[in-house]
Amino acid sequence: MIRFLLLLTFASMLPARMELTATEACGLFNNLKHTQNSGSLSLEPGSSYEVLRHHKGQYLLKLPGKSPAQRWVDDGCLASVNQPKAAKSGAVSEKNLLALSWHNAFCETHRYRKECKNSRNSGNFTLHGLWPQPKDKVYCGVPKRYVIADREGRWHQLPEPKLSSKTRARLLEVMPGAVSNLHRHEWIKHGTCYGTDEETYFAHAIALAEEVRRSTVARLFRSHAGKRLRIEQVRKAFDESFGWGSGSRVELRCRRGLITEVWLHLGRGDTTLARALKESSPVKSRCRYGIVDRAGYGR
């Protein structure tokens, strides 16, 4: 009897079996470097797979009957069976905040992030997130295990948002942080409160970010690389690009003397930035000026 109880206790301490569902037909490799795929195996979208471990952006899966029976696959190719759904609010969020990072400054303060290993977004704004307001409007309808994983920074364990190939490609262009699973974090924490599905949420955020990246505001920042820029200059550029009064809805975020982000306070979810800014209210900016960081490390 004692032996039976000991065995029962030990069994209860074992980690629960983890299964994820394939979202893409990705290759299943014998090793982490993806140099060999015996039998040219790939995931079957919609099928579930047992996960043995996670390491360096990949899952090690158990494939009974295959040789070898343990295979590596990119973690972006699988997601939880129970995907968190957007809050059923009946309408898109009425107040939102669009956070755009100045990529040079982000990499200056986060030198070892994956998204800083290439210079494709050097000298431009990148999408941090689109956040429904007020700021405590987060994790709408999200299971507790995902909330905990997100808050602990285990973003690789969060579900992959369901996006079309076109939207995914645009997202990787404007949100380089997606290589560090930023998009998973943004959907779980903020997107679930936006009032739409993943595709619409990210399509809106991407369109808004692209407008700023093409605007006079981006050109102003590039022309002031290594120089000081004041909030008045930034707001004037927004007025010129998106209509009078737009700039009053904008604030700067600074760190170590650098302008790290531009926050745009928007009204109801919309893909037209001029209209979204107009439907918001003027805000104050705690940061009044800062240096526009140049490409590379050091100001």
N, C-alpha and C positions, 0 to 999 in steps of 0.2 A: 504493500500500500504506500509506504513512504517513497519507494523507488518510483512508483507511478506518479505521485505528486511532484517529485523532483523533475521528472521528464516533462510533465505538464507545464510546470513553471518555466523550464528552459525554453519550451516551444513558444510560450507566450512572449518571450523576450526577443525572439527572432524578428527581423524587420519584415514588414508586410510586403507581399509580392507587388511589384510596381509594373503596370502595363500601360503602354501608350499606343495611340492609333496613328498609323502612317497617313500623312497628308500629301506626300509626293513619292514618286517612284525612284527614290535615290538608291545608289549602289550600296551593296553590303560588302565591306572589305575585311580582309584577314587581319589587317594591322592599322595602327593609328595614322600612318603616313599615306594610306590609300594606294599602295603600290601593287597590291594583288587582290583579286576578287575571284576566288575559285568557283567555277561554275557560272560566272557572270550573273550573280544573284542581285536582285533589287527588291525594295519594299513594294508591297501591294497596297496602294491607297485604300483606306477604309479597313484594313486588317489590323488586328492588335498584336503587339509584340511585348515579350517580357524583357524588362530592362535590368541588367545586372549591375551597372555602374555608369557614372558620368565622369568624363575627364577631357579637359581642354576642348570644350565645345562639341563633344561627341558622346554618343551613347554606345555602350557595349550591350548587344542584344543576344539572347539565347534563341538559337534556331534548331530545335530538335530534328534529328534526321539528316542534317546537313553536315558537311565536312569542309572546314572545321565548323563546329556547332556554335561558336561564339564569333560574332561579327561586329565591326565598328561602322557607325553611320553618323552623319552630321545631325546634331540635335534639332536643327530647324526643320527636319523632315518628319518629325513626330509631334503629336500633341495629346493632351489629356482627352479621354473620351467625354468627360463632362466639361465642356468649354463654358467659361463664365459668359453670361449673356448680358447685353446692355440693359440698363434699367428701363422698364416699360413706363416711361413718363408720358407717352402720348405726343410729345413734341421735343424738338431739339432744344438743348440747353439755352436759356434766355441770356445768360451772361457768361462770358468766357475770357480766358487770358491766353494769348499766344506768346510763348517764350521762344525767342530766337537767340542762339549763341553766336558770338563772333568766334569763328573756328580757331583762328590764331591764338586768341586769348585762352580759349578752352584748353588747347594743347599745351600752352605755356604753363598752365596750372595742373594739367593732367598728362604729363609727358609720356607715361608708359601705357596709355590706353591704345587698344587695337586701332581705333579710328584715326589715330594721329600718326600712323606709320606711312601714310601717303599724303601728297600735297594737293589732291584733287579739289578740295574745298578751301584751300588757302585763299585768304582775302575775300571771304564771303560769309554770309549768315547760314547757319544750319538750324534745322528744326530740333528744338528740345522737346516741346510738347504743346498741346492744346488742352487747357485745363478749365473745365466747368467751374463756375463760381457760385457761392463763396468757397474759400479754399478748403473747408472741411467737407466739401461734397466729393467724397472719394469712395472707392471700393463698393460700388453699387451692385448688390446681388452677388458678390464674389465669395466663394467658399473660404472658410477661415484658413485652410491650409495654404491657399494661394496668398492670402493677406500676410501670413507669417513669413512665407518664403520671400515675398516682395520686400517686406520691411527688413529682412535679414540680408538682403542683397543677393539672394539666390535666384537671379532672374532667369538663368538657364533652365530652371525647373518650372517656369511659368509656361502656359500654353502658347503656341505660335498663333498669332492672329490670322484669321482666314481672309486672305487677300488675293485678288486676281494677279496674274503675272505682270500685267502692265502697272498696276498700283504698287506692287512690290518693287519693281525696277525704279519707279519714280521715288519711292520712299528711300531706297538705298542711296539715291543721288542727293536728296536734301537732308537725310538723317543718317550720317555716317555712323552714329552711335548704335545703329541697328546691328552692327557686327558684334557689339557687346550686349545685345539683347535689350537695348533701350526701348525698342518698340513694344516688346512684351510687357515691360514695366509700365509704359505709358498707357497701354490699353487696359491693363488690370486696374491700375490706380485711378486713372482719369477717364479713359474712353468709355468704360462701362457706365459712366454717369452722363454721357453726352446725349443719349436718347436715340442713338442709331446703331446699326451694326458696325463691325470692324471696317469693312470696305468704305462705307460712307464717312465714318469718322476720320480715317486716315486720308481719304480723298480731299476732304475739306481742309485738313491741316496742311497737306502738301500744297494745295492750290494757294492758300494764304501765304505760306512761306515763299513760294515761287514768285509771287508778286513783289515781295520785298527784295528778293535776290536780284530782280531785274530793274529795280527802281533807282531813283536819284539817291535814296538813302544809302544803298550799297556802294554807289559810286563815291558818295561823300566819305564813307569810311575808308575806302581804298585810297582816296586822294590824301587822307590824313594819317596814313600808316606811319607809326612812330611819333605822331604828334598828339597834342591835347585836343579834345573835342568836347564842346559844352552842350548841355541839354538843349539850349536855345537853338543851336545850329541843327541838331538832330530833329527837333520838332518842326523847324522851318522846312527841312527837306521832306518830312512827312506831309506837311501842308501842300507843298509843291507837287508831290506825287499822288496824293489821295484826297485832296480837297481841303479847303480852309477849315481849321478846327481839329483836323486829324491828329496833329502833333500833340495837342493837349491831352490826348488819350494814351500817350506813350511815356514810359519811364526807363531810365538806365539802371542797370545793376553792375556794380563795380567790385573788384577785389584786387588788393595789392596795388592800387593805383591804376589798374587796367579796366577798361569797359569790357565786361565779360558777356553781358546779355542785354537785349532790348526786349522789354515786355510791352505788349500791345493789349490794351483793355478793349474788348469787343462786346458788341451786343449779341443778339440771337445768332446761332450758327448759320454762317453764310460763306460762300466761296468768293464773294466780292468784298475785298478788304475795305474799300472806301465806304461801302454801305455798313459793314460791320463796325467800323470805327465810329461812324456817325451816330449809330444807335447806342453808343456807350456814353459815359460821362467823363469829364476831365479828372485827371489824377495828379497827385504830387509825386515828384521824383526825389528820393533821399540822396541819390547820387547826382550831383550837378555837373560833374565833368570827370574825364579820365583819359588815359592814353589809349590810342587805337593800336593794338599790338600788331607788329609786323610778322611776316612769315619767319619760321625758324625760332630758335630759343634765344631769349634775351630781347630787350625792347628795341 
